[in-house]
Every structure is written in structure tokens, then in C-alpha cells.
């Protein structure tokens, strides 16, 4: 959320002002922020009318899924919620001369998050985020599939040791839930909710067909969004034309994006 304000020109008043009592409420808030971010972003927000319509449809479809509580199972909706750090990655983990972890730094973006965040495998196994991978999202996923089993094997060994010493219960294993998150596609759902700047590529590549089914083979992938508009309520459909026109007018001028607050 901080990044949406810092570099995404989202007005601060759009941020939530109270804690959440459930994961579903939090994911619904994140989905709404994706819509607000597209509306507020001025420079380089859209490339064309089709691009704008595609982004508008994706965000409202994702919001629809969140409102209907279809993104995740209700099993962990009420917690318990675990500590999560948005900035946990290898560059923030310090080692000594024997390659033993001695410190983890940069905890400023830590909070109690939905369990689905903890269950999702860490993107940093490849050191580069999917949206910045040179050869695209599909290639990132293929490379990741090869790396994840190595990580899970090491985690399982550590879990075995902790269980043997009485420090962990069998039902507290995390490795199985991480494996399941990747296999089910929940990893991508978490990533789309969490990463606004990666949302479009992740939604259309990984989420749309998962939740709404495949379209006929004759449908151009770039036009899938047009076929999905009928899934949105009439008010949302009616508002799209004026939204697209406004965003296209905004592309004619570049403004200084600065919030004095």
C-alpha cells in the first residue's frame, strides 16, 4: 500500500484507516485499491482505449471475485493472522563468515497478514520478481518450478529436525501448504492482490481462466476482456465508457504527480 502512494500517485485518503477482522475483508480492500490506483494514476497508466478497457475489466472482475469470497477458501478467513514482512528477501538477510544467518533487517513493512500470504512460496527463489523477468511471466514460472522443489526439500528437512526435537508439531508443517499454494494457483492470487504494478499480466495469464473458465479457441487472447464484460454488473459496465474516455484525455498531457500531504 505504501508503494501505491509513494510511486503510484494513489491519494493517501484512499488507504484503509482501520484494521481488518478477516482475510476476505482485507483482500476485498486490496482489490478496491487496484481500481482506485488505475483511476488515480496519470502518467503511463494506459496505452490505448483497448488497453484501458482491459485493465478496467481485470480490476473489476478481481473485485467481483473478492466480494463473492471466491479467491480463497474460508478455512483461514478469521485467522489466526501471522507476522508478515513485505520486504523479506535475500538481500535483507545477513550472514556471518560461516554462512549462518545472524540478522534479518528492514522490518518496517511488517504487519499481521492473511495466512495465504504465509502459505504462498517466496518469489525470491529466483531473486527477480515475475514482472521484471526478462523473458516474461511464463518463462519465470518454468524456471521457478525447477527451483521450488529444492527449497521445499530443505524446508522439509528443517521441519523434520524440529519435530524430532519437539519444537514443532506435525500439523504445523509449512512445506505442504507452500506446495499446495503453488499447485493450486493460490500463489498467483496472492501475488496479484499484493503487487498492483504486476496485476495485469498476472490476472490475464494466471487468474482469469482459473476462475471464469477457458473461452473458445477462436477468441483472440487480447480480446478476452470484451467477452468477460457480461460478468460485471450493469452499473460497472455502464461506467466503463466514460472512464476510458477520461483516461485517454489524461494521456494527452503529462503532469507533475505530487501529493503535498
N, C-alpha and C positions, 0 to 999 in steps of 0.2 A: 504494500500500500504506500509505503514511504516513497518508493521509486516512481509511482504514478504521479505524485506531487512534485518530486524533485526534478524529474526529467520528462514527465509525460503531460505536464500542464494541466493536471486534474486539479480543480479548485479544492482547497483544503476543507471547505464546508461540506464536500461530498463524502468525506470519510466518515465511517461509523463513529458514534460518540459513546457507545455503551458496550459492555461485554455481551457475549452470546451464550445462551443456555444450551445450545445444541449444535451439532455439526451441520445439520441441514440448514439452520438459520445462517451459519457462517458462510456456507457455500452459496446460498442464495444472495448474500450480501456481496460476495466476490463477483458473482455473475452480473449483478446490477452495476457494480463498479466498472466492469468491462464495457457496458453500454454507455455509462457516463464518460468513460475515458475517450471512447470514439467520438462522442458528441463534443467534448471539450477540446480535443486535440486539434490544433490548427495546421501547422506546417507538416507536410508529408504524411497526412493522415490517410488519404485515398489517392489513387492514380486516375480513376475514371468513374463514370456512373456505374458501370458493371462491378468494378472493384468495391465501390461504396455499398452497393446493394448486397454484394456477397458478404461483406463484413457486418452489415446491419443484420442480415438474416442469421448469420452464425451466432452472433451475440444474443439475439432474442430467442433462438432455438435453445441455446445453452441455458438461458434464464428460465425458459419454459421447463426444461428438464429439472432444474434446481427447485423450482416451485412445486413440481409434481413429486419431488423427492425420489427421482429415478437415478440420480448419479451414483449413489452408493446404497448398500444395504443399511437397514435401520439398526442393525445389531449394536453398533457403537455410537449411535446418534447422541446419547446422553453422557458419553464419556466412559470411564474417567479420561480426562484430557492430559496429555503428556507435554513436557517441555520440548519445544521445537526451536531450532535456530535456522533462520533463512540463509545465513551466511556460513554454515558449516561446510567446509571443503578442505582439500589437502593443503592449500596454501595458508590456512589458518590453524594448522596443527604443527606444533614444534617438536622436534626430535633431538635426542642427545647423540653423542658420538657412537653409541651402540644401537642407534635406530629405535630407541624406546621412546614412546610418547611421554613428554614431560609437561606439556601445556596445550590448551586449546584456547585461542584468542578470538576477539571480535564477537562478543555475545550481545551486542546492543540491539540486534534484531531478533530477540528471543521472546517467545510467548507460548501460552498454552494453546495447542493446535489440535484439530481433529486427528483421531487415530489413523485415518487414511494417509496422512502426511508421513507418519512414522512407518507405516507398512510399505509405502512406495520405495522402491530401490533407489539409491542415490544416483543422480545424474552424473556426478563427478567421477565415476569409474572410468570414464573416457577423458576426463579433465576438461573437455569442451562441452558446452551446452548444445542441445539438439539444434536450436535455431541458428547457431553460428557454425555448425559443421559444414565444411567446405563443399562436400558432395551431397548435401541435402539430408532431409529427415529419414528417408528410407535407408540410406547408407549408414547413418548414425545408428539406427535400430539394429541393423545387421551386425555392425561392429559390437554393439552393446550386448547382443545375445551371446556373443562369444566370451565376453568379459564377465558377465554376471555369474555364471556357474563357479568361476574361480573365487569370486567374492563370497558366494554363499557357502562354498566348501570350507573356507577359512572361518566364516561365522559359525557354521555348524560345529566345527572342532572346538571353538572357544565356548560355545554353549554346552557341549559335552563335558568339558572340563569344569565349568561352573556347576552343572547339575551333579557331577560326581562329587564335588566338594560341598554340596548342599547350599550353594549360593543362588541357585536358580531352580525353579520348578519346571517340569516337562512342559506344562501348558503355557509357560512364559517364553518359549522359544519365539524369536522374531524371524528367523530364516524362512520358515514355512510361509509366513504371511507375506514376506517380501517376494518370494517365488510366486505366490498366488496373485499378488498385485500386478506383477509383470505379465503373467499368463492371461489374466482376465482383461487386461487393458485399463485397470484402475490407475496404474501409473500415469497414463496419458490424461486421464480425467483430472487427477490431482495437478499435473503439470499445467494443463490448460487453465484451471482455476487460479493457480498460483502465479503464472507468468503471462501477464497481459500482452507483452510485446511478442510473445511466441504463439499467442492464442489462435490466430487464423490458420496457420499451417497445421497446427496440431488438431484443431477441430475438424477440418475437412479431410485430413489424412487418416485420423485415428478414431474420431468420435462419431461423426455423422452417421456412417453406415452401421456402426455398432448399435446405436440407439434407435435409428429410424429405418434401418434396412437398406439393402442394395437397390439401386434403380436399374432399369433395363440397360443393357449394354450399349444401346444406341444413344444414350444420353451423354452429351459432352461433359466431362468432369468439371469444366469451368462453368457449366450451366446448371449444376445440381441445385444451387441455391434457389433458382427460379422454381424448380419442382417442389421445393420444401416450403415455399411461402404459404401454401394452403394449410400448413400445420399451425400457423400463427393465428391468433385471434384477429377479428376484423379490425379492431382499433389499431393494432400494431401494423397490420398490412396497410391500412389507410394512411398511417403516418409516415410510411417509408418514402413516398414520392417527395414530400416537402423536405424531409431530412436529407435525401440525396441532393436535391437542388441547393439546399443551404451549404452542404459540404463542398459542392462543386464551385459555388460562388467564393467560398473561402480559399480555394486553390488559386484564385486569380491574384491574390496578394499575399505576401509573407509578412507576418507581424512579429514584433518582439514578444515572445511568450514569457511573461514575467508576472508573478504574483507578489505584490508588495508586502503581503502578510506572511 
